[in-house]
């Protein structure tokens, strides 16, 4: 029996760190991409030793290894969207920004600065490179409130401050800024802003502490929907719906904070 080869699915590249516990980073990105029907590819920038209790250490890959991975994937396979996460150091930020600047595909930048447990994942001297080189290459930037303050100096204490944060991040160069307000009290609300249009996305707050990997998962879901042809507001809305379900289904793992469930909607 002859089988006609299947057409290749949309392709999404994640450029991020590896999470040995499997809840965030490259592992979360690839699980999200599989769940949403795209082919995930990876450029690993750093290897972390982490579990449900936190990050015990991380080791950056050599710059030439990161550049070679990017070149291998983009020169042969290509990508319909790219997502960046943990980039760790100024030289890695600059290499990634340089190679993404010429891409036509949309780029989702999650400017990872700290882990869910408060462990730093970005060298302080790399913040300038994120501001000046990486964010201008972004289609969408997805900082949480701590990362907004790290990048812009704007401290958000309530939902009224979200617009100022969005304007400050937008001024650094991305086409869209998505400010994640999940750490504010009350119903979690995110603000998407392109300099003119403003969209607010709210979701129920689930009584579930197992939320490891939410930021990586959201950015990867946005990139996946962009690769599938959605516009930015639609991609963000669909990604939020996916992440909200994943948080609701999050499960305990180890003695600390467990991960969200990337396969929640595949289980019926």
VMD Tcl script that draws the C-alpha trace (Angstrom):
set ca {
  {0.00 0.00 0.00}
  {1.38 3.40 -0.97}
  {1.16 6.12 1.65}
  {1.26 9.71 0.47}
  {3.73 11.63 2.65}
  {1.98 14.04 5.01}
  {2.52 17.73 4.49}
  {4.86 19.25 7.07}
  {3.10 21.18 9.84}
  {3.91 24.80 10.63}
  {7.37 25.08 12.18}
  {8.22 27.00 15.36}
  {11.71 27.48 16.79}
  {12.34 28.02 20.49}
  {15.61 29.58 21.64}
  {15.82 29.01 25.37}
  {17.29 27.13 28.31}
  {16.73 23.51 29.25}
  {14.72 22.75 32.42}
  {15.81 19.41 33.87}
  {12.51 19.20 35.77}
  {10.55 19.36 32.51}
  {8.09 22.09 33.51}
  {9.52 25.20 31.87}
  {12.09 26.22 29.27}
  {12.73 24.17 26.15}
  {10.74 21.25 27.54}
  {7.60 23.34 28.15}
  {7.99 25.01 24.76}
  {8.15 21.75 22.82}
  {5.22 20.24 24.74}
  {3.13 23.34 24.02}
  {4.00 23.25 20.33}
  {3.09 19.57 20.04}
  {-0.20 20.18 21.85}
  {-1.09 23.01 19.47}
  {-0.26 21.12 16.28}
  {3.01 22.68 15.14}
  {6.49 21.17 14.71}
  {8.76 22.42 17.48}
  {12.51 22.91 17.00}
  {15.03 24.07 19.58}
  {18.19 26.07 20.08}
  {19.44 25.44 23.61}
  {21.21 28.43 25.18}
  {21.83 27.10 28.67}
  {21.41 23.96 30.74}
  {19.81 24.36 34.15}
  {19.80 22.05 37.12}
  {16.35 22.64 38.55}
  {13.44 20.88 40.18}
  {10.18 21.80 41.88}
  {12.11 23.64 44.62}
  {14.09 26.01 42.40}
  {17.14 26.40 40.18}
  {20.26 24.88 41.70}
  {22.58 26.06 38.93}
  {22.91 26.86 35.24}
  {25.60 26.68 32.58}
  {25.53 28.67 29.38}
  {26.43 27.02 26.11}
  {29.37 28.52 24.21}
  {28.34 31.33 21.84}
  {29.52 29.33 18.82}
  {27.23 26.44 19.82}
  {24.20 28.73 19.99}
  {25.08 30.39 16.68}
  {25.60 26.99 15.01}
  {22.23 25.67 16.22}
  {20.45 28.77 14.90}
  {22.24 28.57 11.58}
  {21.51 24.85 11.19}
  {17.78 25.19 11.71}
  {17.17 28.47 9.89}
  {19.38 27.72 6.86}
  {17.72 24.39 6.10}
  {14.33 23.99 7.78}
  {13.25 27.57 8.43}
  {10.53 28.66 10.82}
  {7.10 30.27 10.62}
  {7.64 31.75 14.10}
  {10.38 32.00 16.72}
  {10.11 32.20 20.51}
  {12.99 33.28 22.76}
  {13.27 32.57 26.47}
  {16.30 32.30 28.75}
  {19.32 33.84 27.01}
  {21.47 34.29 30.14}
  {24.32 36.57 29.00}
  {24.98 39.68 26.87}
  {26.84 37.75 24.16}
  {24.04 35.21 23.76}
  {21.40 37.96 23.66}
  {23.38 39.76 20.96}
  {23.94 36.63 18.83}
  {20.26 35.72 18.94}
  {19.12 39.29 18.24}
  {21.50 39.59 15.29}
  {20.26 36.37 13.69}
  {16.59 37.16 14.28}
  {16.76 40.75 13.01}
  {16.75 39.61 9.39}
  {13.90 37.10 9.74}
  {10.51 37.70 8.18}
  {8.86 35.27 10.59}
  {7.23 36.72 13.74}
  {9.35 36.64 16.89}
  {7.90 36.29 20.40}
  {10.35 37.48 23.06}
  {9.82 36.31 26.62}
  {12.48 38.44 28.37}
  {13.19 35.86 31.06}
  {14.94 37.46 34.01}
  {14.02 35.29 36.97}
  {12.52 31.87 37.65}
  {9.18 31.14 39.31}
  {11.14 30.62 42.54}
  {12.96 33.95 42.28}
  {16.24 32.54 40.98}
  {18.03 34.87 38.51}
  {18.30 33.54 34.94}
  {19.70 36.65 33.24}
  {23.01 38.26 34.12}
  {22.46 41.88 35.26}
  {24.83 43.11 32.53}
  {22.63 41.39 29.89}
  {19.59 43.58 30.61}
  {20.99 46.38 28.42}
  {21.39 43.98 25.50}
  {17.80 42.79 25.88}
  {16.61 46.41 25.83}
  {18.70 47.61 22.91}
  {19.17 44.55 20.68}
  {16.52 41.91 21.38}
  {13.30 43.82 22.02}
  {13.57 45.82 18.75}
  {13.55 42.46 16.89}
  {10.34 41.32 18.63}
  {6.90 41.07 17.11}
  {5.51 40.52 20.62}
  {7.31 40.97 23.96}
  {5.74 39.19 26.94}
  {7.29 40.50 30.19}
  {5.78 39.84 33.60}
  {5.63 42.74 36.06}
  {9.04 42.01 37.59}
  {10.60 41.97 34.12}
  {8.80 45.23 33.21}
  {10.44 46.88 36.20}
  {13.83 45.34 35.35}
  {13.63 46.59 31.75}
  {11.93 49.98 32.15}
  {11.97 51.00 35.81}
  {8.16 51.13 35.82}
  {6.72 49.42 38.92}
  {3.11 48.26 38.52}
  {1.13 47.88 41.74}
  {-2.41 47.70 40.35}
  {-4.23 47.23 37.05}
  {-4.35 50.99 36.49}
  {-0.58 50.98 36.01}
  {-0.63 48.41 33.21}
  {-0.98 50.98 30.41}
  {2.10 52.92 31.57}
  {4.03 49.65 31.64}
  {2.84 48.74 28.14}
  {3.89 52.15 26.79}
  {7.32 51.85 28.42}
  {7.95 48.38 26.97}
  {6.58 49.38 23.55}
  {9.04 52.30 23.53}
  {11.91 49.76 23.58}
  {10.99 48.61 20.08}
  {8.69 45.56 19.90}
  {5.68 45.85 17.59}
  {3.41 44.67 20.41}
  {3.85 44.62 24.20}
  {1.93 42.05 26.24}
  {2.10 42.95 29.93}
  {1.27 39.95 32.11}
  {-0.63 41.01 35.21}
  {-0.99 37.62 36.87}
  {0.93 38.70 39.97}
  {-1.54 41.48 40.79}
  {-4.38 40.78 43.25}
  {-7.81 39.92 41.88}
  {-8.64 38.34 38.53}
  {-5.52 38.01 36.40}
  {-5.56 40.40 33.46}
  {-3.03 40.94 30.69}
  {-2.73 44.05 28.51}
  {-1.73 43.89 24.82}
  {-0.69 47.20 23.22}
  {0.79 48.21 19.87}
  {1.11 51.94 20.45}
  {-2.48 52.64 19.42}
  {-4.71 49.63 19.99}
  {-5.23 48.13 23.43}
  {-6.66 44.71 24.24}
  {-7.32 43.35 27.72}
  {-7.50 39.64 28.42}
  {-8.88 38.42 31.72}
  {-9.14 34.88 33.04}
  {-10.44 33.22 36.17}
  {-7.84 32.76 38.90}
  {-7.51 29.07 39.67}
  {-6.71 28.02 43.21}
  {-3.69 26.02 42.10}
  {-0.10 26.66 43.17}
  {1.30 24.39 40.45}
  {2.10 27.07 37.88}
  {5.72 26.35 36.95}
  {6.29 27.16 33.27}
  {3.37 29.52 32.66}
  {5.47 32.26 31.04}
  {7.32 29.89 28.70}
  {4.07 28.15 27.84}
  {2.22 31.37 27.03}
  {4.98 32.71 24.77}
  {5.27 29.37 22.96}
  {1.51 29.19 22.50}
  {1.46 32.70 21.01}
  {4.29 31.77 18.63}
  {2.46 28.57 17.64}
  {-0.74 30.43 16.79}
  {1.21 33.08 14.85}
  {2.86 30.27 12.86}
  {-0.61 28.91 12.10}
  {-1.56 32.26 10.56}
  {-3.43 34.08 13.33}
  {-2.97 37.82 13.86}
  {-1.38 38.95 17.12}
  {-4.55 39.74 19.16}
  {-6.13 36.42 18.14}
  {-2.93 34.48 18.83}
  {-2.73 36.02 22.31}
  {-6.39 35.27 23.06}
  {-6.07 31.63 21.98}
  {-2.78 31.25 23.86}
  {-4.37 32.66 27.03}
  {-7.21 30.15 26.77}
  {-4.73 27.30 26.40}
  {-2.59 28.45 29.34}
  {-5.60 29.02 31.60}
  {-6.67 25.42 31.02}
  {-3.10 24.22 31.61}
  {-2.94 26.09 34.93}
  {-6.28 24.64 36.04}
  {-4.89 21.16 35.34}
  {-1.48 21.79 36.93}
  {-0.30 18.94 39.13}
  {2.03 18.36 42.10}
  {5.55 17.20 41.33}
  {8.31 16.89 43.91}
  {8.13 18.88 47.13}
  {7.65 22.36 45.65}
  {5.78 24.04 42.79}
  {4.53 21.62 40.15}
  {4.10 22.35 36.44}
  {1.08 23.28 34.37}
  {-0.37 20.42 32.31}
  {0.58 20.99 28.67}
  {-1.58 18.11 27.48}
  {-4.75 19.06 29.36}
  {-6.98 19.52 26.32}
  {-5.81 16.25 24.76}
  {-7.26 14.28 27.64}
  {-10.88 15.17 26.87}
}
mol new
graphics top color blue
foreach p $ca { graphics top sphere $p radius 0.5 }
foreach p [lrange $ca 0 end-1] q [lrange $ca 1 end] { graphics top cylinder $p $q radius 0.2 }
display resetview
